[in-house]
C-alpha cells in the first residue's frame, strides 16, 4: 500500500542537503570556503558559520558518515544515527527560526557547522526510520553517476538524480537498440 508522503519539511531539507554536499564533494567543490558557500546556497541552516576553508574541509570530512546512513539498510541506520547523536551529545529541543514553525534541533546553534549538519541528518534519518521511508534515499541509476538522490515520488519510482542522467541513459539505450 502506498501512502501519501508526509515527511517533515526540515527532514526533507536535511536530506536535500546531504545530496548537495555529496554532489559538491564529488566535484571537488568542498575544498574551500567559496565552494562550501556555493553548496549551501539557500539552505536554511541556522547558527554560527566561520566561512573559512577549515569549515569546508570539516563538512567534506563528514560527508562519508552521512552517505553511510544513506546507503545502509533500514535496520543498520539506527546504529549509525545514534553514534552521531551520542558523539555530539545531542539534546533535542523544539525551536522556531527564519520564519519556520516549531521543529526539532538537537544541537546548539553555536557548535561547528559540520557537526550540526551531521546531527540534523541523523535526526532526519530518525524520521525516515520511524516512517519506514529509508528506501527514498537512493543512488542514481546511471552507471557513470551514482550520486545520491532523494526520491519524493509518490510511488518511489525515481531512478535518476537529474534529467541529464536520465537522458544520457535513454539515448544510450536507444542507440543500442538501433544497432
ZIURTA-V887116 format. One record per residue. N is the residue number from 1. RES is the residue in three letters. SS is DSSP state (A for helix, B for strand, O for the rest). Layout:
N/RES/SS, N/RES/SS
//
This chain:
1/UNK/O, 2/UNK/O, 3/UNK/O, 4/UNK/O, 5/UNK/O, 6/UNK/O, 7/UNK/O, 8/UNK/O, 9/UNK/A, 10/UNK/A, 11/UNK/A, 12/UNK/A, 13/UNK/A, 14/UNK/A, 15/UNK/A, 16/UNK/A, 17/UNK/A, 18/UNK/A, 19/UNK/A, 20/UNK/A, 21/UNK/A, 22/UNK/A, 23/UNK/A, 24/UNK/A, 25/UNK/A, 26/UNK/A, 27/UNK/O, 28/UNK/O, 29/UNK/O, 30/UNK/O, 31/UNK/O, 32/UNK/O, 33/UNK/A, 34/UNK/A, 35/UNK/A, 36/UNK/A, 37/UNK/A, 38/UNK/A, 39/UNK/A, 40/UNK/A, 41/UNK/O, 42/UNK/O, 43/UNK/O, 44/UNK/O, 45/UNK/O, 46/UNK/O, 47/UNK/O, 48/UNK/O, 49/UNK/O, 50/UNK/O, 51/UNK/O, 52/UNK/O, 53/UNK/A, 54/UNK/A, 55/UNK/A, 56/UNK/A, 57/UNK/A, 58/UNK/A, 59/UNK/A, 60/UNK/A, 61/UNK/A, 62/UNK/A, 63/UNK/A, 64/UNK/A, 65/UNK/A, 66/UNK/A, 67/UNK/A, 68/UNK/A, 69/UNK/A, 70/UNK/A, 71/UNK/A, 72/UNK/O, 73/UNK/O, 74/UNK/A, 75/UNK/A, 76/UNK/A, 77/UNK/A, 78/UNK/A, 79/UNK/A, 80/UNK/A, 81/UNK/A, 82/UNK/A, 83/UNK/A, 84/UNK/A, 85/UNK/A, 86/UNK/A, 87/UNK/A, 88/UNK/O, 89/UNK/O, 90/UNK/O, 91/UNK/O, 92/UNK/O, 93/UNK/B, 94/UNK/B, 95/UNK/B, 96/UNK/B, 97/UNK/B, 98/UNK/O, 99/UNK/O, 100/UNK/B, 101/UNK/B, 102/UNK/B, 103/UNK/B, 104/UNK/B, 105/UNK/B, 106/UNK/O, 107/UNK/O, 108/UNK/O, 109/UNK/O, 110/UNK/O, 111/UNK/O, 112/UNK/O, 113/UNK/A, 114/UNK/A, 115/UNK/A, 116/UNK/A, 117/UNK/A, 118/UNK/A, 119/UNK/A, 120/UNK/A, 121/UNK/A, 122/UNK/A, 123/UNK/A, 124/UNK/A, 125/UNK/A, 126/UNK/A, 127/UNK/A, 128/UNK/A, 129/UNK/A, 130/UNK/A, 131/UNK/A, 132/UNK/O, 133/UNK/O, 134/UNK/A, 135/UNK/A, 136/UNK/A, 137/UNK/B, 138/UNK/B, 139/UNK/B, 140/UNK/O, 141/UNK/O, 142/UNK/O, 143/UNK/O, 144/UNK/O, 145/UNK/O, 146/UNK/O, 147/UNK/O, 148/UNK/B, 149/UNK/B, 150/UNK/B, 151/UNK/O, 152/UNK/O, 153/UNK/O, 154/UNK/O, 155/UNK/O, 156/UNK/O, 157/UNK/O, 158/UNK/O, 159/UNK/O, 160/UNK/O, 161/UNK/O, 162/UNK/O, 163/UNK/A, 164/UNK/A, 165/UNK/A, 166/UNK/A, 167/UNK/A, 168/UNK/A, 169/UNK/A, 170/UNK/A, 171/UNK/A, 172/UNK/A, 173/UNK/A, 174/UNK/A, 175/UNK/A, 176/UNK/A, 177/UNK/A, 178/UNK/A, 179/UNK/O
//
